[in-house]
Amino acid sequence: MNKSQSVESKATQSVCAQCGSRLSPSDDADEICINCLLRSAVADDDADLGKTPRRSDQLTPGDNGAPVEFGDYVLLEEIGQGSQGVVYRARQKSLNRIVALKVIALGPEPHVKRFRREAEAAARLNHPCIVPIYEVGERDGACYFSMGLVEGGQLDAILEREPMPIRPAVELIVKLARTVHYAHEHGILHRDIKPGNILLDAKGEPHLTDFGLARLVETESSVTHTLDVLGTPSYMAPEQAVGNNAAVGSATDVYGLGAVLYQLLTGQPPFAGGTTYETIR
């Protein structure tokens, strides 16, 4: 290969195959930038999903066993997806600790504000049953924050096997109710309490996570006004279902706790439909 061919090959490898933007050194192995990879990971689960490589396929170690680096973090595996982002088990290099890292692609400014609000709201809370936030930042066209990693499982995965006995279910809800009350005392609503946002550690203790819909009670949020309905349909309070965000308050989270208790005892959410519209109706 002559010198000109070598230069041309190098240039080709340093450009994202999807959007044409220049790749950072950590992206070269994937040939797709972090922004495009994350967008594909949080794409809607529709017919087009099969045409785009999943983010987890791109970020897990390849044939050469090389992990994917993202700034100060080494991404080890995908462990979940939220309303806006992907969560990875990661190692923070500077402190040599294992964390959960949530990453979303940079989108419209209101979405970025919502992401930062999520992290800032959760970082204000210091409670044994709330997953702590360590760091918030932006890198390679994506927002991210690192948080404590709960080595257990999501409550919804546990409930897929069988309903929970009455006493353990009530004890669990009591702990969560005290946790939510603590957040309310600090002016923060969760707004999306559901089994998927409740993690159980190795001892069976609950930890509330994903304040993706959290809102500071004492301030107005321009972000909230741009999102008609915030929450998960099967666990939404009536005011959320109709998009009446002005009426959302502490009672909204209490409703969510009741919906979770219902599923703990019956094995199914209080409302379910074939589509989001049917569920809300």
RASULFEN-V152444 format. One record per residue. N is the residue number from 1. RES is the residue in one letter. PSI is psi as a letter, one per 20 degrees, with the letter a starting at -180 (* if undefined). Layout:
{{N RES PSI} {N RES PSI}}
This chain:
{{1 M p} {2 N r} {3 K g} {4 S h} {5 Q h} {6 S g} {7 V g} {8 E g} {9 S g} {10 K h} {11 A h} {12 T g} {13 Q h} {14 S j} {15 V p} {16 C p} {17 A i} {18 Q g} {19 C i} {20 G j} {21 S q} {22 R p} {23 L q} {24 S r} {25 P h} {26 S i} {27 D i} {28 D h} {29 A h} {30 D h} {31 E j} {32 I p} {33 C r} {34 I h} {35 N g} {36 C h} {37 L g} {38 L h} {39 R h} {40 S h} {41 A h} {42 V j} {43 A q} {44 D q} {45 D m} {46 D a} {47 A h} {48 D i} {49 L h} {50 G i} {51 K i} {52 T p} {53 P p} {54 R q} {55 R h} {56 S h} {57 D h} {58 Q h} {59 L i} {60 T q} {61 P p} {62 G a} {63 D h} {64 N j} {65 G j} {66 A p} {67 P r} {68 V p} {69 E q} {70 F n} {71 G c} {72 D j} {73 Y q} {74 V o} {75 L p} {76 L g} {77 E q} {78 E p} {79 I i} {80 G r} {81 Q p} {82 G a} {83 S h} {84 Q i} {85 G r} {86 V q} {87 V p} {88 Y q} {89 R p} {90 A q} {91 R p} {92 Q o} {93 K g} {94 S h} {95 L i} {96 N l} {97 R q} {98 I p} {99 V r} {100 A p} {101 L o} {102 K p} {103 V p} {104 I q} {105 A q} {106 L p} {107 G b} {108 P q} {109 E g} {110 P h} {111 H h} {112 V g} {113 K h} {114 R g} {115 F g} {116 R h} {117 R h} {118 E g} {119 A g} {120 E h} {121 A g} {122 A h} {123 A h} {124 R i} {125 L p} {126 N n} {127 H q} {128 P i} {129 C j} {130 I p} {131 V p} {132 P q} {133 I p} {134 Y g} {135 E q} {136 V p} {137 G a} {138 E q} {139 R q} {140 D l} {141 G k} {142 A q} {143 C q} {144 Y q} {145 F q} {146 S q} {147 M r} {148 G q} {149 L p} {150 V o} {151 E n} {152 G d} {153 G r} {154 Q q} {155 L h} {156 D h} {157 A h} {158 I h} {159 L i} {160 E h} {161 R g} {162 E q} {163 P r} {164 M p} {165 P q} {166 I g} {167 R g} {168 P h} {169 A g} {170 V g} {171 E h} {172 L g} {173 I h} {174 V g} {175 K g} {176 L h} {177 A g} {178 R h} {179 T g} {180 V h} {181 H g} {182 Y g} {183 A g} {184 H h} {185 E h} {186 H j} {187 G k} {188 I p} {189 L q} {190 H g} {191 R i} {192 D l} {193 I p} {194 K r} {195 P h} {196 G i} {197 N j} {198 I o} {199 L q} {200 L p} {201 D a} {202 A h} {203 K j} {204 G j} {205 E p} {206 P q} {207 H p} {208 L p} {209 T a} {210 D m} {211 F l} {212 G h} {213 L j} {214 A q} {215 R p} {216 L o} {217 V h} {218 E i} {219 T q} {220 E q} {221 S o} {222 S h} {223 V g} {224 T h} {225 H i} {226 T i} {227 L o} {228 D g} {229 V p} {230 L p} {231 G r} {232 T p} {233 P g} {234 S i} {235 Y j} {236 M p} {237 A q} {238 P g} {239 E h} {240 Q h} {241 A h} {242 V j} {243 G k} {244 N m} {245 N h} {246 A h} {247 A i} {248 V p} {249 G a} {250 S h} {251 A h} {252 T g} {253 D h} {254 V g} {255 Y g} {256 G g} {257 L g} {258 G h} {259 A h} {260 V g} {261 L g} {262 Y g} {263 Q h} {264 L h} {265 L h} {266 T i} {267 G j} {268 Q q} {269 P r} {270 P h} {271 F p} {272 A p} {273 G r} {274 G h} {275 T r} {276 T g} {277 Y g} {278 E h} {279 T g} {280 I h} {281 R *}}
